[in-house]
Amino acid sequence: MSGHPREVTRTVLAGVIEAAPDGVLLADDEGTILLANRRMELLFGYSKEELLGQPVELLVPEHLREGHRRHRAAFARSRTTRLMGFGLPVLGLRRDGSEFAAEIRLGPLQTDDGARTIAIVRDLFDHLEVELRAIGADDGAGVRDERQRMVRELNDRVSERLFAAGMAVQSAYGIASGPFLRDRLGRALEEIDSAIFDLRSPMFEPDPDRAPESLRARVIAVCAEMHTKLGLAPSTRFLGPVETADARVVETLLVVLREALSGVAQQAGASSVAVTLTAGDGLALVVDLDGVRPSVMAEEPMGGRLRALVARARELGGTLFVGPNGASGTRLEWRVPIG
């Protein structure tokens, strides 16, 4: 054959976009959605007609929208092809209110009508499941376990970046002058603390096909998981009918335990860690640390973690106490109604 290949027609191009295995979205610099393909409908639960003309923030969890607007404005000033979120996963919001971890690639596009942004959206865990099945990991337990492992790794990476950002804000707070600036920095610290805590929360609903583990078993599993980070194995003790705690209290308690032990691991210096869970008038999680003074617990980043734990205790009608335990130890006691 000779000559040039036939020019791709608009119809062919539209068909390619429609058949793409990932979501494809086109928006202007104001963030208005101009185009969306079939995969975007499936990912987010909206029809194309519902998406067109809407702001892209419709697809972002409400607590992240203000930050997304700032990032979108920054992209408009420096238009380069890149991964959104600096290579870290971002959260998408479906029409039904559920969230999912996404990888989003952004690219600039110049048209006769002005600058546009094209976004390629991929559900990270759907993609992972396809890959696992392709290599033969087609049993439900294998896929589920790999998804959970990936969640933990992603959470750890994002948490580490948030800790670094929080420490930078804390330093700025220490030298800031004027009540307005200090108030803004203080609120930013609270938001970072809250975001870190939320990252530790479960991202998936319990598997209905798997029998629920006892609270005792789950507490022991968290302590075993933290063994390497702590450099020692926490002891565990259970008193009273701890299994009577309701699901919301249980899930929050496990996050609190993991968060407390993570903070202890970062501070270092503990010669022993003892975890006691007691059920009586309420549910009390006690973490006793030998070799760590109470004043050390107030230092960053542990101080930020404690603020988040206090907030979560209050949400459940409970309290957090941090004080001395002997001459050179510290006791952290997180107490809430049992259900």
C-alpha positions, -999 to +999 in steps of 0.1 A: +000+000+000+012+035-006+002+070+006-007+081+041-030+062+064-065+074+063-072+103+088-089+092+120-125+105+118-144+120+147-166+089+148-136+066+151-120+088+178-153+089+198-155+051+195-119+047+208-127+069+239-159+051+245-142+016+243-113+026+266-109+002+296-103+032+320-125+062+327-119+091+304-130+126+314-124+160+297-128+192+317-121+229+311-099+251+334-129+259+356-134+222+363-165+218+343-170+183+328-172+184+290-169+147+281-171+114+299-170+078+285-189+047+294-163+035+319-168+068+339-205+060+342-197+025+355-170+038+380-191+066+395-227+055+389-238+086+370-251+088+334-232+109+309-261+133+309-258+138+346-220+143+345-218+168+316-217+204+328-211+194+364-179+204+383-154+176+387-156+181+425-189+161+422-167+130+420-145+139+450-155+133+487-168+165+503-140+168+528-114+168+500-131+192+476-115+225+488-081+209+485-090+195+450-099+230+438-065+243+449-047+215+431-068+220+400-059+257+400-022+248+404-024+224+375-039+251+353-008+273+361+017+245+353+002+222+328+022+189+326+013+153+322+015+137+356-002+115+381-027+133+403-018+132+440+019+130+434+017+094+426-004+085+457-039+071+454-068+095+456-103+089+466-133+090+442-169+094+453-196+073+437-232+085+433-243+061+461-219+078+485-193+050+486-156+059+481-129+040+462-091+043+458-083+056+423-052+063+402-058+094+380-035+105+352-038+141+341-028+155+307-031+190+292-049+195+259-050+226+238-080+230+216-095+257+194-119+265+223-091+269+248-071+248+273-086+215+285-075+188+309-080+151+301-081+127+331-077+089+329-093+073+359-086+037+371-101+019+401-070+006+418-085-025+433-106-035+403-074-034+383-055-054+410-081-081+410-079-085+372-041-089+375-044-114+403-069-135+384-047-133+353-017-149+372-039-176+387-048-161+421-085-166+414-097-178+448-117-152+467-095-154+498-063-147+478-078-117+461-092-104+493-060-108+512-040-091+485-064-062+484-061-058+522-023-059+521-024-032+494-047-011+515-023-013+545+007-003+523-011+026+507-023+038+541+012+036+555+026+056+526+000+083+528+002+085+566+039+090+565+035+120+541+008+134+563+030+131+594+058+150+576+033+177+566+019+179+601+054+183+616+061+212+591+029+229+601+037+224+638+070+241+633+053+270+615+028+272+643+056+276+668+070+307+651+038+322+638+028+356+650-008+369+653-039+351+664-054+347+629-024+328+615-020+307+646-057+298+644-055+288+608-024+267+614-040+251+644-070+241+624-048+227+597-031+205+623-064+192+635-074+184+599-042+165+593-046+146+626-081+137+616-071+126+581-043+103+596-068+087+619-093+082+591-067+065+570-064+039+598-101+031+596-113+001+576-117+008+539-139-023+532-170-037+547-166-071+565-168-100+541-202-116+546-188-150+537-162-150+564-171-157+600-163-127+622-132-130+643-135-124+681-124-091+695-097-109+715-083-124+683-083-091+665-066-072+693-039-099+695-035-097+657-029-059+658-003-064+686+014-091+665+013-068+634+031-040+654+058-063+668+084-054+642+078-017+644+080-017+682+110-040+684+092-060+711+060-080+715+032-063+735+016-085+761-022-087+761-048-093+788-086-094+787-110-088+816-148-091+815-172-098+786-153-078+759-171-096+731-203-078+739-190-045+725-210-034+694-195-033+659-189+005+658-170+005+691-150-025+681-138-011+648-129+023+664-111+005+693-089-015+669-080+017+650-072+035+683-049+005+694-030+005+661-026+043+662-014+043+698+011+015+691+023+032+659+029+064+679+048+045+705+070+029+678+079+063+664+088+078+698+109+047+707+124+041+741+097+017+755+112-013+773+079-031+775+043-026+763+012-041+779-023-039+764-053-046+786-089-046+774-115-045+802-153-047+798-175-036+827-195-004+830-177+006+798-150-007+775-115+004+786-084+000+764-052+005+785-017+007+770+011+007+797+045+017+786+077+012+806+106+035+799+085+063+783+076+095+803+042+111+800+058+144+788+073+125+758+038+115+747+028+152+741+057+157+716+049+156+679+039+136+661+025+116+691+007+147+703-012+149+671-022+113+674-035+119+709-057+148+698-072+125+672-078+097+698-094+122+721-118+133+693-128+097+685-134+089+722-157+120+725-176+109+694-185+077+713-192+095+746-158+084+761-125+098+773-088+095+769-064+097+798-026+099+796-006+100+828+023+084+848+025+046+855+052+042+881+084+062+882+094+059+845+063+047+827+032+060+810-004+048+809-028+056+781-064+047+789-091+050+762-126+045+777-160+044+760-195+030+766-196-006+756-224-003+731 
